[in-house]
Amino acid sequence: MIQFHPEFLKKDGKNEFVVLPYEEFVTIQELLEDAENLLLLEQARREDRGKPGVSLEEVMKRFGITPEEAARPDSFD
């Protein structure tokens, strides 16, 4: 479990703002982005359900990528 260390700032005796260490803020941002990406992936899968897929070979052919290029880790820098 991720540990957070929030500092609460009050206004008129009520919690108004939260201050987090920067690294914790970045962690929350990344988690939210991951969750959003997962939702988008699930939506795309639902929309594409039943549609024919495209093989890796076909994708490589469409983009002019040879098997040799695909095997080299530095070929897409």
mmCIF file of the N, C-alpha and C atoms, coordinates in Angstrom:
data_MODEL
# 
_entry.id   MODEL 
# 
loop_
_atom_site.group_PDB 
_atom_site.id 
_atom_site.type_symbol 
_atom_site.label_atom_id 
_atom_site.label_alt_id 
_atom_site.label_comp_id 
_atom_site.label_asym_id 
_atom_site.label_entity_id 
_atom_site.label_seq_id 
_atom_site.pdbx_PDB_ins_code 
_atom_site.Cartn_x 
_atom_site.Cartn_y 
_atom_site.Cartn_z 
_atom_site.occupancy 
_atom_site.B_iso_or_equiv 
_atom_site.pdbx_formal_charge 
_atom_site.auth_seq_id 
_atom_site.auth_comp_id 
_atom_site.auth_asym_id 
_atom_site.auth_atom_id 
_atom_site.pdbx_PDB_model_num 
ATOM 1   N N  . MET A 1 1  ? 0.846   -1.185 0.000   1.00 0.00 ? 1  MET A N  1 
ATOM 2   C CA . MET A 1 1  ? 0.000   0.000  0.000   1.00 0.00 ? 1  MET A CA 1 
ATOM 3   C C  . MET A 1 1  ? 0.883   1.237  0.000   1.00 0.00 ? 1  MET A C  1 
ATOM 4   N N  . ILE A 1 2  ? 0.490   2.218  -0.746  1.00 0.00 ? 2  ILE A N  1 
ATOM 5   C CA . ILE A 1 2  ? 1.237   3.465  -0.831  1.00 0.00 ? 2  ILE A CA 1 
ATOM 6   C C  . ILE A 1 2  ? 0.964   4.294  0.413   1.00 0.00 ? 2  ILE A C  1 
ATOM 7   N N  . GLN A 1 3  ? 2.024   4.834  0.975   1.00 0.00 ? 3  GLN A N  1 
ATOM 8   C CA . GLN A 1 3  ? 1.891   5.702  2.144   1.00 0.00 ? 3  GLN A CA 1 
ATOM 9   C C  . GLN A 1 3  ? 1.923   7.157  1.702   1.00 0.00 ? 3  GLN A C  1 
ATOM 10  N N  . PHE A 1 4  ? 0.937   7.921  2.115   1.00 0.00 ? 4  PHE A N  1 
ATOM 11  C CA . PHE A 1 4  ? 0.900   9.345  1.830   1.00 0.00 ? 4  PHE A CA 1 
ATOM 12  C C  . PHE A 1 4  ? 1.075   10.112 3.127   1.00 0.00 ? 4  PHE A C  1 
ATOM 13  N N  . HIS A 1 5  ? 1.630   11.293 3.005   1.00 0.00 ? 5  HIS A N  1 
ATOM 14  C CA . HIS A 1 5  ? 1.893   12.138 4.161   1.00 0.00 ? 5  HIS A CA 1 
ATOM 15  C C  . HIS A 1 5  ? 1.290   13.526 3.923   1.00 0.00 ? 5  HIS A C  1 
ATOM 16  N N  . PRO A 1 6  ? -0.043  13.611 3.953   1.00 0.00 ? 6  PRO A N  1 
ATOM 17  C CA . PRO A 1 6  ? -0.691  14.891 3.665   1.00 0.00 ? 6  PRO A CA 1 
ATOM 18  C C  . PRO A 1 6  ? -0.594  15.859 4.841   1.00 0.00 ? 6  PRO A C  1 
ATOM 19  N N  . GLU A 1 7  ? -0.547  17.121 4.498   1.00 0.00 ? 7  GLU A N  1 
ATOM 20  C CA . GLU A 1 7  ? -0.673  18.195 5.473   1.00 0.00 ? 7  GLU A CA 1 
ATOM 21  C C  . GLU A 1 7  ? -1.975  18.921 5.120   1.00 0.00 ? 7  GLU A C  1 
ATOM 22  N N  . PHE A 1 8  ? -2.856  19.049 6.084   1.00 0.00 ? 8  PHE A N  1 
ATOM 23  C CA . PHE A 1 8  ? -4.146  19.683 5.844   1.00 0.00 ? 8  PHE A CA 1 
ATOM 24  C C  . PHE A 1 8  ? -4.090  21.144 6.263   1.00 0.00 ? 8  PHE A C  1 
ATOM 25  N N  . LEU A 1 9  ? -4.545  22.018 5.385   1.00 0.00 ? 9  LEU A N  1 
ATOM 26  C CA . LEU A 1 9  ? -4.633  23.445 5.680   1.00 0.00 ? 9  LEU A CA 1 
ATOM 27  C C  . LEU A 1 9  ? -6.094  23.791 5.883   1.00 0.00 ? 9  LEU A C  1 
ATOM 28  N N  . LYS A 1 10 ? -6.350  24.481 6.960   1.00 0.00 ? 10 LYS A N  1 
ATOM 29  C CA . LYS A 1 10 ? -7.734  24.785 7.319   1.00 0.00 ? 10 LYS A CA 1 
ATOM 30  C C  . LYS A 1 10 ? -8.078  26.238 7.021   1.00 0.00 ? 10 LYS A C  1 
ATOM 31  N N  . LYS A 1 11 ? -9.358  26.438 6.752   1.00 0.00 ? 11 LYS A N  1 
ATOM 32  C CA . LYS A 1 11 ? -9.907  27.770 6.582   1.00 0.00 ? 11 LYS A CA 1 
ATOM 33  C C  . LYS A 1 11 ? -11.216 27.795 7.354   1.00 0.00 ? 11 LYS A C  1 
ATOM 34  N N  . ASP A 1 12 ? -11.336 28.716 8.251   1.00 0.00 ? 12 ASP A N  1 
ATOM 35  C CA . ASP A 1 12 ? -12.526 28.804 9.115   1.00 0.00 ? 12 ASP A CA 1 
ATOM 36  C C  . ASP A 1 12 ? -12.759 27.487 9.853   1.00 0.00 ? 12 ASP A C  1 
ATOM 37  N N  . GLY A 1 13 ? -11.670 26.847 10.253  1.00 0.00 ? 13 GLY A N  1 
ATOM 38  C CA . GLY A 1 13 ? -11.763 25.625 11.043  1.00 0.00 ? 13 GLY A CA 1 
ATOM 39  C C  . GLY A 1 13 ? -12.078 24.365 10.245  1.00 0.00 ? 13 GLY A C  1 
ATOM 40  N N  . LYS A 1 14 ? -12.182 24.482 8.930   1.00 0.00 ? 14 LYS A N  1 
ATOM 41  C CA . LYS A 1 14 ? -12.496 23.324 8.087   1.00 0.00 ? 14 LYS A CA 1 
ATOM 42  C C  . LYS A 1 14 ? -11.335 23.052 7.142   1.00 0.00 ? 14 LYS A C  1 
ATOM 43  N N  . ASN A 1 15 ? -11.121 21.765 6.848   1.00 0.00 ? 15 ASN A N  1 
ATOM 44  C CA . ASN A 1 15 ? -10.080 21.411 5.882   1.00 0.00 ? 15 ASN A CA 1 
ATOM 45  C C  . ASN A 1 15 ? -10.391 22.055 4.549   1.00 0.00 ? 15 ASN A C  1 
ATOM 46  N N  . GLU A 1 16 ? -9.413  22.804 4.007   1.00 0.00 ? 16 GLU A N  1 
ATOM 47  C CA . GLU A 1 16 ? -9.613  23.535 2.762   1.00 0.00 ? 16 GLU A CA 1 
ATOM 48  C C  . GLU A 1 16 ? -8.667  23.043 1.665   1.00 0.00 ? 16 GLU A C  1 
ATOM 49  N N  . PHE A 1 17 ? -7.421  22.735 2.050   1.00 0.00 ? 17 PHE A N  1 
ATOM 50  C CA . PHE A 1 17 ? -6.413  22.313 1.082   1.00 0.00 ? 17 PHE A CA 1 
ATOM 51  C C  . PHE A 1 17 ? -5.596  21.170 1.661   1.00 0.00 ? 17 PHE A C  1 
ATOM 52  N N  . VAL A 1 18 ? -4.949  20.442 0.752   1.00 0.00 ? 18 VAL A N  1 
ATOM 53  C CA . VAL A 1 18 ? -4.027  19.376 1.148   1.00 0.00 ? 18 VAL A CA 1 
ATOM 54  C C  . VAL A 1 18 ? -2.696  19.644 0.466   1.00 0.00 ? 18 VAL A C  1 
ATOM 55  N N  . VAL A 1 19 ? -1.627  19.536 1.218   1.00 0.00 ? 19 VAL A N  1 
ATOM 56  C CA . VAL A 1 19 ? -0.282  19.670 0.681   1.00 0.00 ? 19 VAL A CA 1 
ATOM 57  C C  . VAL A 1 19 ? 0.389   18.311 0.794   1.00 0.00 ? 19 VAL A C  1 
ATOM 58  N N  . LEU A 1 20 ? 0.967   17.853 -0.324  1.00 0.00 ? 20 LEU A N  1 
ATOM 59  C CA . LEU A 1 20 ? 1.662   16.565 -0.354  1.00 0.00 ? 20 LEU A CA 1 
ATOM 60  C C  . LEU A 1 20 ? 3.106   16.775 -0.775  1.00 0.00 ? 20 LEU A C  1 
ATOM 61  N N  . PRO A 1 21 ? 4.004   15.898 -0.326  1.00 0.00 ? 21 PRO A N  1 
ATOM 62  C CA . PRO A 1 21 ? 5.346   15.921 -0.907  1.00 0.00 ? 21 PRO A CA 1 
ATOM 63  C C  . PRO A 1 21 ? 5.236   15.700 -2.414  1.00 0.00 ? 21 PRO A C  1 
ATOM 64  N N  . TYR A 1 22 ? 6.128   16.326 -3.168  1.00 0.00 ? 22 TYR A N  1 
ATOM 65  C CA . TYR A 1 22 ? 6.057   16.280 -4.615  1.00 0.00 ? 22 TYR A CA 1 
ATOM 66  C C  . TYR A 1 22 ? 6.033   14.852 -5.149  1.00 0.00 ? 22 TYR A C  1 
ATOM 67  N N  . GLU A 1 23 ? 6.877   13.983 -4.625  1.00 0.00 ? 23 GLU A N  1 
ATOM 68  C CA . GLU A 1 23 ? 6.931   12.601 -5.113  1.00 0.00 ? 23 GLU A CA 1 
ATOM 69  C C  . GLU A 1 23 ? 5.596   11.890 -4.924  1.00 0.00 ? 23 GLU A C  1 
ATOM 70  N N  . GLU A 1 24 ? 4.910   12.166 -3.835  1.00 0.00 ? 24 GLU A N  1 
ATOM 71  C CA . GLU A 1 24 ? 3.608   11.551 -3.603  1.00 0.00 ? 24 GLU A CA 1 
ATOM 72  C C  . GLU A 1 24 ? 2.575   12.093 -4.595  1.00 0.00 ? 24 GLU A C  1 
ATOM 73  N N  . PHE A 1 25 ? 2.649   13.387 -4.885  1.00 0.00 ? 25 PHE A N  1 
ATOM 74  C CA . PHE A 1 25 ? 1.757   13.983 -5.883  1.00 0.00 ? 25 PHE A CA 1 
ATOM 75  C C  . PHE A 1 25 ? 1.963   13.325 -7.244  1.00 0.00 ? 25 PHE A C  1 
ATOM 76  N N  . VAL A 1 26 ? 3.224   13.149 -7.646  1.00 0.00 ? 26 VAL A N  1 
ATOM 77  C CA . VAL A 1 26 ? 3.533   12.519 -8.934  1.00 0.00 ? 26 VAL A CA 1 
ATOM 78  C C  . VAL A 1 26 ? 3.003   11.090 -8.950  1.00 0.00 ? 26 VAL A C  1 
ATOM 79  N N  . THR A 1 27 ? 3.137   10.377 -7.852  1.00 0.00 ? 27 THR A N  1 
ATOM 80  C CA . THR A 1 27 ? 2.619   9.003  -7.757  1.00 0.00 ? 27 THR A CA 1 
ATOM 81  C C  . THR A 1 27 ? 1.111   8.987  -7.984  1.00 0.00 ? 27 THR A C  1 
ATOM 82  N N  . ILE A 1 28 ? 0.405   9.922  -7.379  1.00 0.00 ? 28 ILE A N  1 
ATOM 83  C CA . ILE A 1 28 ? -1.050  9.996  -7.557  1.00 0.00 ? 28 ILE A CA 1 
ATOM 84  C C  . ILE A 1 28 ? -1.389  10.308 -9.011  1.00 0.00 ? 28 ILE A C  1 
ATOM 85  N N  . GLN A 1 29 ? -0.669  11.244 -9.621  1.00 0.00 ? 29 GLN A N  1 
ATOM 86  C CA . GLN A 1 29 ? -0.900  11.565 -11.033 1.00 0.00 ? 29 GLN A CA 1 
ATOM 87  C C  . GLN A 1 29 ? -0.728  10.337 -11.907 1.00 0.00 ? 29 GLN A C  1 
ATOM 88  N N  . GLU A 1 30 ? 0.346   9.589  -11.682 1.00 0.00 ? 30 GLU A N  1 
ATOM 89  C CA . GLU A 1 30 ? 0.613   8.392  -12.491 1.00 0.00 ? 30 GLU A CA 1 
ATOM 90  C C  . GLU A 1 30 ? -0.468  7.348  -12.289 1.00 0.00 ? 30 GLU A C  1 
ATOM 91  N N  . LEU A 1 31 ? -0.916  7.162  -11.056 1.00 0.00 ? 31 LEU A N  1 
ATOM 92  C CA . LEU A 1 31 ? -1.979  6.193  -10.791 1.00 0.00 ? 31 LEU A CA 1 
ATOM 93  C C  . LEU A 1 31 ? -3.281  6.595  -11.494 1.00 0.00 ? 31 LEU A C  1 
ATOM 94  N N  . LEU A 1 32 ? -3.596  7.880  -11.470 1.00 0.00 ? 32 LEU A N  1 
ATOM 95  C CA . LEU A 1 32 ? -4.806  8.353  -12.149 1.00 0.00 ? 32 LEU A CA 1 
ATOM 96  C C  . LEU A 1 32 ? -4.697  8.181  -13.652 1.00 0.00 ? 32 LEU A C  1 
ATOM 97  N N  . GLU A 1 33 ? -3.521  8.468  -14.216 1.00 0.00 ? 33 GLU A N  1 
ATOM 98  C CA . GLU A 1 33 ? -3.320  8.271  -15.657 1.00 0.00 ? 33 GLU A CA 1 
ATOM 99  C C  . GLU A 1 33 ? -3.451  6.793  -16.026 1.00 0.00 ? 33 GLU A C  1 
ATOM 100 N N  . ASP A 1 34 ? -2.877  5.923  -15.194 1.00 0.00 ? 34 ASP A N  1 
ATOM 101 C CA . ASP A 1 34 ? -2.991  4.486  -15.444 1.00 0.00 ? 34 ASP A CA 1 
ATOM 102 C C  . ASP A 1 34 ? -4.452  4.039  -15.411 1.00 0.00 ? 34 ASP A C  1 
ATOM 103 N N  . ALA A 1 35 ? -5.198  4.540  -14.425 1.00 0.00 ? 35 ALA A N  1 
ATOM 104 C CA . ALA A 1 35 ? -6.612  4.167  -14.311 1.00 0.00 ? 35 ALA A CA 1 
ATOM 105 C C  . ALA A 1 35 ? -7.402  4.667  -15.525 1.00 0.00 ? 35 ALA A C  1 
ATOM 106 N N  . GLU A 1 36 ? -7.113  5.907  -15.960 1.00 0.00 ? 36 GLU A N  1 
ATOM 107 C CA . GLU A 1 36 ? -7.801  6.447  -17.135 1.00 0.00 ? 36 GLU A CA 1 
ATOM 108 C C  . GLU A 1 36 ? -7.468  5.639  -18.387 1.00 0.00 ? 36 GLU A C  1 
ATOM 109 N N  . ASN A 1 37 ? -6.190  5.279  -18.538 1.00 0.00 ? 37 ASN A N  1 
ATOM 110 C CA . ASN A 1 37 ? -5.785  4.476  -19.694 1.00 0.00 ? 37 ASN A CA 1 
ATOM 111 C C  . ASN A 1 37 ? -6.462  3.115  -19.685 1.00 0.00 ? 37 ASN A C  1 
ATOM 112 N N  . LEU A 1 38 ? -6.606  2.523  -18.514 1.00 0.00 ? 38 LEU A N  1 
ATOM 113 C CA . LEU A 1 38 ? -7.284  1.240  -18.414 1.00 0.00 ? 38 LEU A CA 1 
ATOM 114 C C  . LEU A 1 38 ? -8.749  1.359  -18.828 1.00 0.00 ? 38 LEU A C  1 
ATOM 115 N N  . LEU A 1 39 ? -9.398  2.421  -18.385 1.00 0.00 ? 39 LEU A N  1 
ATOM 116 C CA . LEU A 1 39 ? -10.794 2.641  -18.786 1.00 0.00 ? 39 LEU A CA 1 
ATOM 117 C C  . LEU A 1 39 ? -10.912 2.827  -20.292 1.00 0.00 ? 39 LEU A C  1 
ATOM 118 N N  . LEU A 1 40 ? -9.991  3.591  -20.875 1.00 0.00 ? 40 LEU A N  1 
ATOM 119 C CA . LEU A 1 40 ? -10.016 3.793  -22.325 1.00 0.00 ? 40 LEU A CA 1 
ATOM 120 C C  . LEU A 1 40 ? -9.764  2.485  -23.075 1.00 0.00 ? 40 LEU A C  1 
ATOM 121 N N  . LEU A 1 41 ? -8.853  1.662  -22.575 1.00 0.00 ? 41 LEU A N  1 
ATOM 122 C CA . LEU A 1 41 ? -8.579  0.368  -23.193 1.00 0.00 ? 41 LEU A CA 1 
ATOM 123 C C  . LEU A 1 41 ? -9.814  -0.524 -23.134 1.00 0.00 ? 41 LEU A C  1 
ATOM 124 N N  . GLU A 1 42 ? -10.454 -0.574 -21.970 1.00 0.00 ? 42 GLU A N  1 
ATOM 125 C CA . GLU A 1 42 ? -11.659 -1.396 -21.841 1.00 0.00 ? 42 GLU A CA 1 
ATOM 126 C C  . GLU A 1 42 ? -12.765 -0.910 -22.775 1.00 0.00 ? 42 GLU A C  1 
ATOM 127 N N  . GLN A 1 43 ? -12.905 0.416  -22.909 1.00 0.00 ? 43 GLN A N  1 
ATOM 128 C CA . GLN A 1 43 ? -13.912 0.973  -23.818 1.00 0.00 ? 43 GLN A CA 1 
ATOM 129 C C  . GLN A 1 43 ? -13.598 0.583  -25.260 1.00 0.00 ? 43 GLN A C  1 
ATOM 130 N N  . ALA A 1 44 ? -12.333 0.693  -25.654 1.00 0.00 ? 44 ALA A N  1 
ATOM 131 C CA . ALA A 1 44 ? -11.943 0.342  -27.027 1.00 0.00 ? 44 ALA A CA 1 
ATOM 132 C C  . ALA A 1 44 ? -12.180 -1.144 -27.286 1.00 0.00 ? 44 ALA A C  1 
ATOM 133 N N  . ARG A 1 45 ? -11.891 -1.974 -26.302 1.00 0.00 ? 45 ARG A N  1 
ATOM 134 C CA . ARG A 1 45 ? -12.127 -3.416 -26.479 1.00 0.00 ? 45 ARG A CA 1 
ATOM 135 C C  . ARG A 1 45 ? -13.604 -3.714 -26.652 1.00 0.00 ? 45 ARG A C  1 
ATOM 136 N N  . ARG A 1 46 ? -14.440 -3.023 -25.876 1.00 0.00 ? 46 ARG A N  1 
ATOM 137 C CA . ARG A 1 46 ? -15.896 -3.229 -26.027 1.00 0.00 ? 46 ARG A CA 1 
ATOM 138 C C  . ARG A 1 46 ? -16.355 -2.812 -27.420 1.00 0.00 ? 46 ARG A C  1 
ATOM 139 N N  . GLU A 1 47 ? -15.844 -1.667 -27.887 1.00 0.00 ? 47 GLU A N  1 
ATOM 140 C CA . GLU A 1 47 ? -16.237 -1.167 -29.200 1.00 0.00 ? 47 GLU A CA 1 
ATOM 141 C C  . GLU A 1 47 ? -15.740 -2.070 -30.325 1.00 0.00 ? 47 GLU A C  1 
ATOM 142 N N  . ASP A 1 48 ? -14.597 -2.707 -30.136 1.00 0.00 ? 48 ASP A N  1 
ATOM 143 C CA . ASP A 1 48 ? -14.008 -3.550 -31.186 1.00 0.00 ? 48 ASP A CA 1 
ATOM 144 C C  . ASP A 1 48 ? -14.398 -5.021 -31.070 1.00 0.00 ? 48 ASP A C  1 
ATOM 145 N N  . ARG A 1 49 ? -15.177 -5.365 -30.075 1.00 0.00 ? 49 ARG A N  1 
ATOM 146 C CA . ARG A 1 49 ? -15.566 -6.763 -29.874 1.00 0.00 ? 49 ARG A CA 1 
ATOM 147 C C  . ARG A 1 49 ? -16.245 -7.297 -31.125 1.00 0.00 ? 49 ARG A C  1 
ATOM 148 N N  . GLY A 1 50 ? -15.758 -8.413 -31.614 1.00 0.00 ? 50 GLY A N  1 
ATOM 149 C CA . GLY A 1 50 ? -16.340 -9.045 -32.783 1.00 0.00 ? 50 GLY A CA 1 
ATOM 150 C C  . GLY A 1 50 ? -15.754 -8.587 -34.104 1.00 0.00 ? 50 GLY A C  1 
ATOM 151 N N  . LYS A 1 51 ? -14.940 -7.525 -34.074 1.00 0.00 ? 51 LYS A N  1 
ATOM 152 C CA . LYS A 1 51 ? -14.314 -7.056 -35.308 1.00 0.00 ? 51 LYS A CA 1 
ATOM 153 C C  . LYS A 1 51 ? -13.039 -7.855 -35.556 1.00 0.00 ? 51 LYS A C  1 
ATOM 154 N N  . PRO A 1 52 ? -12.692 -8.056 -36.810 1.00 0.00 ? 52 PRO A N  1 
ATOM 155 C CA . PRO A 1 52 ? -11.465 -8.807 -37.097 1.00 0.00 ? 52 PRO A CA 1 
ATOM 156 C C  . PRO A 1 52 ? -10.231 -8.009 -36.678 1.00 0.00 ? 52 PRO A C  1 
ATOM 157 N N  . GLY A 1 53 ? -9.222  -8.724 -36.198 1.00 0.00 ? 53 GLY A N  1 
ATOM 158 C CA . GLY A 1 53 ? -7.971  -8.095 -35.795 1.00 0.00 ? 53 GLY A CA 1 
ATOM 159 C C  . GLY A 1 53 ? -6.999  -8.002 -36.959 1.00 0.00 ? 53 GLY A C  1 
ATOM 160 N N  . VAL A 1 54 ? -5.843  -7.413 -36.672 1.00 0.00 ? 54 VAL A N  1 
ATOM 161 C CA . VAL A 1 54 ? -4.781  -7.287 -37.664 1.00 0.00 ? 54 VAL A CA 1 
ATOM 162 C C  . VAL A 1 54 ? -3.548  -7.967 -37.081 1.00 0.00 ? 54 VAL A C  1 
ATOM 163 N N  . SER A 1 55 ? -2.950  -8.857 -37.856 1.00 0.00 ? 55 SER A N  1 
ATOM 164 C CA . SER A 1 55 ? -1.779  -9.575 -37.366 1.00 0.00 ? 55 SER A CA 1 
ATOM 165 C C  . SER A 1 55 ? -0.559  -8.665 -37.292 1.00 0.00 ? 55 SER A C  1 
ATOM 166 N N  . LEU A 1 56 ? 0.420   -9.057 -36.497 1.00 0.00 ? 56 LEU A N  1 
ATOM 167 C CA . LEU A 1 56 ? 1.666   -8.313 -36.403 1.00 0.00 ? 56 LEU A CA 1 
ATOM 168 C C  . LEU A 1 56 ? 2.340   -8.230 -37.765 1.00 0.00 ? 56 LEU A C  1 
ATOM 169 N N  . GLU A 1 57 ? 2.294   -9.306 -38.489 1.00 0.00 ? 57 GLU A N  1 
ATOM 170 C CA . GLU A 1 57 ? 2.898   -9.318 -39.825 1.00 0.00 ? 57 GLU A CA 1 
ATOM 171 C C  . GLU A 1 57 ? 2.257   -8.271 -40.732 1.00 0.00 ? 57 GLU A C  1 
ATOM 172 N N  . GLU A 1 58 ? 0.941   -8.147 -40.672 1.00 0.00 ? 58 GLU A N  1 
ATOM 173 C CA . GLU A 1 58 ? 0.238   -7.161 -41.496 1.00 0.00 ? 58 GLU A CA 1 
ATOM 174 C C  . GLU A 1 58 ? 0.597   -5.740 -41.074 1.00 0.00 ? 58 GLU A C  1 
ATOM 175 N N  . VAL A 1 59 ? 0.689   -5.509 -39.775 1.00 0.00 ? 59 VAL A N  1 
ATOM 176 C CA . VAL A 1 59 ? 1.070   -4.176 -39.286 1.00 0.00 ? 59 VAL A CA 1 
ATOM 177 C C  . VAL A 1 59 ? 2.470   -3.825 -39.770 1.00 0.00 ? 59 VAL A C  1 
ATOM 178 N N  . MET A 1 60 ? 3.396   -4.768 -39.666 1.00 0.00 ? 60 MET A N  1 
ATOM 179 C CA . MET A 1 60 ? 4.763   -4.530 -40.119 1.00 0.00 ? 60 MET A CA 1 
ATOM 180 C C  . MET A 1 60 ? 4.788   -4.230 -41.615 1.00 0.00 ? 60 MET A C  1 
ATOM 181 N N  . LYS A 1 61 ? 3.989   -4.957 -42.369 1.00 0.00 ? 61 LYS A N  1 
ATOM 182 C CA . LYS A 1 61 ? 3.918   -4.749 -43.817 1.00 0.00 ? 61 LYS A CA 1 
ATOM 183 C C  . LYS A 1 61 ? 3.382   -3.354 -44.126 1.00 0.00 ? 61 LYS A C  1 
ATOM 184 N N  . ARG A 1 62 ? 2.315   -2.942 -43.433 1.00 0.00 ? 62 ARG A N  1 
ATOM 185 C CA . ARG A 1 62 ? 1.714   -1.629 -43.668 1.00 0.00 ? 62 ARG A CA 1 
ATOM 186 C C  . ARG A 1 62 ? 2.691   -0.492 -43.380 1.00 0.00 ? 62 ARG A C  1 
ATOM 187 N N  . PHE A 1 63 ? 3.546   -0.681 -42.374 1.00 0.00 ? 63 PHE A N  1 
ATOM 188 C CA . PHE A 1 63 ? 4.473   0.369  -41.977 1.00 0.00 ? 63 PHE A CA 1 
ATOM 189 C C  . PHE A 1 63 ? 5.874   0.175  -42.554 1.00 0.00 ? 63 PHE A C  1 
ATOM 190 N N  . GLY A 1 64 ? 6.022   -0.840 -43.390 1.00 0.00 ? 64 GLY A N  1 
ATOM 191 C CA . GLY A 1 64 ? 7.310   -1.065 -44.039 1.00 0.00 ? 64 GLY A CA 1 
ATOM 192 C C  . GLY A 1 64 ? 8.417   -1.476 -43.086 1.00 0.00 ? 64 GLY A C  1 
ATOM 193 N N  . ILE A 1 65 ? 8.086   -2.251 -42.071 1.00 0.00 ? 65 ILE A N  1 
ATOM 194 C CA . ILE A 1 65 ? 9.067   -2.711 -41.088 1.00 0.00 ? 65 ILE A CA 1 
ATOM 195 C C  . ILE A 1 65 ? 9.437   -4.153 -41.410 1.00 0.00 ? 65 ILE A C  1 
ATOM 196 N N  . THR A 1 66 ? 10.713  -4.404 -41.583 1.00 0.00 ? 66 THR A N  1 
ATOM 197 C CA . THR A 1 66 ? 11.165  -5.766 -41.854 1.00 0.00 ? 66 THR A CA 1 
ATOM 198 C C  . THR A 1 66 ? 11.347  -6.517 -40.532 1.00 0.00 ? 66 THR A C  1 
ATOM 199 N N  . PRO A 1 67 ? 11.315  -7.854 -40.560 1.00 0.00 ? 67 PRO A N  1 
ATOM 200 C CA . PRO A 1 67 ? 11.558  -8.620 -39.337 1.00 0.00 ? 67 PRO A CA 1 
ATOM 201 C C  . PRO A 1 67 ? 12.928  -8.304 -38.718 1.00 0.00 ? 67 PRO A C  1 
ATOM 202 N N  . GLU A 1 68 ? 13.909  -8.017 -39.570 1.00 0.00 ? 68 GLU A N  1 
ATOM 203 C CA . GLU A 1 68 ? 15.236  -7.691 -39.062 1.00 0.00 ? 68 GLU A CA 1 
ATOM 204 C C  . GLU A 1 68 ? 15.205  -6.372 -38.283 1.00 0.00 ? 68 GLU A C  1 
ATOM 205 N N  . GLU A 1 69 ? 14.482  -5.382 -38.826 1.00 0.00 ? 69 GLU A N  1 
ATOM 206 C CA . GLU A 1 69 ? 14.369  -4.101 -38.122 1.00 0.00 ? 69 GLU A CA 1 
ATOM 207 C C  . GLU A 1 69 ? 13.640  -4.270 -36.792 1.00 0.00 ? 69 GLU A C  1 
ATOM 208 N N  . ALA A 1 70 ? 12.592  -5.062 -36.802 1.00 0.00 ? 70 ALA A N  1 
ATOM 209 C CA . ALA A 1 70 ? 11.810  -5.266 -35.585 1.00 0.00 ? 70 ALA A CA 1 
ATOM 210 C C  . ALA A 1 70 ? 12.625  -5.963 -34.505 1.00 0.00 ? 70 ALA A C  1 
ATOM 211 N N  . ALA A 1 71 ? 13.597  -6.772 -34.904 1.00 0.00 ? 71 ALA A N  1 
ATOM 212 C CA . ALA A 1 71 ? 14.401  -7.522 -33.938 1.00 0.00 ? 71 ALA A CA 1 
ATOM 213 C C  . ALA A 1 71 ? 15.487  -6.652 -33.302 1.00 0.00 ? 71 ALA A C  1 
ATOM 214 N N  . ARG A 1 72 ? 15.826  -5.512 -33.941 1.00 0.00 ? 72 ARG A N  1 
ATOM 215 C CA . ARG A 1 72 ? 16.878  -4.638 -33.397 1.00 0.00 ? 72 ARG A CA 1 
ATOM 216 C C  . ARG A 1 72 ? 16.263  -3.667 -32.402 1.00 0.00 ? 72 ARG A C  1 
ATOM 217 N N  . PRO A 1 73 ? 16.734  -3.667 -31.148 1.00 0.00 ? 73 PRO A N  1 
ATOM 218 C CA . PRO A 1 73 ? 16.135  -2.783 -30.138 1.00 0.00 ? 73 PRO A CA 1 
ATOM 219 C C  . PRO A 1 73 ? 16.354  -1.303 -30.422 1.00 0.00 ? 73 PRO A C  1 
ATOM 220 N N  . ASP A 1 74 ? 17.374  -0.941 -31.193 1.00 0.00 ? 74 ASP A N  1 
ATOM 221 C CA . ASP A 1 74 ? 17.662  0.472  -31.458 1.00 0.00 ? 74 ASP A CA 1 
ATOM 222 C C  . ASP A 1 74 ? 17.035  0.974  -32.758 1.00 0.00 ? 74 ASP A C  1 
ATOM 223 N N  . SER A 1 75 ? 16.254  0.169  -33.427 1.00 0.00 ? 75 SER A N  1 
ATOM 224 C CA . SER A 1 75 ? 15.760  0.543  -34.756 1.00 0.00 ? 75 SER A CA 1 
ATOM 225 C C  . SER A 1 75 ? 14.648  1.587  -34.734 1.00 0.00 ? 75 SER A C  1 
ATOM 226 N N  . PHE A 1 76 ? 14.069  1.883  -33.572 1.00 0.00 ? 76 PHE A N  1 
ATOM 227 C CA . PHE A 1 76 ? 12.956  2.830  -33.517 1.00 0.00 ? 76 PHE A CA 1 
ATOM 228 C C  . PHE A 1 76 ? 13.294  4.079  -32.694 1.00 0.00 ? 76 PHE A C  1 
ATOM 229 N N  . ASP A 1 77 ? 14.572  4.341  -32.478 1.00 0.00 ? 77 ASP A N  1 
ATOM 230 C CA . ASP A 1 77 ? 14.970  5.549  -31.714 1.00 0.00 ? 77 ASP A CA 1 
ATOM 231 C C  . ASP A 1 77 ? 14.751  6.801  -32.511 1.00 0.00 ? 77 ASP A C  1 
# 
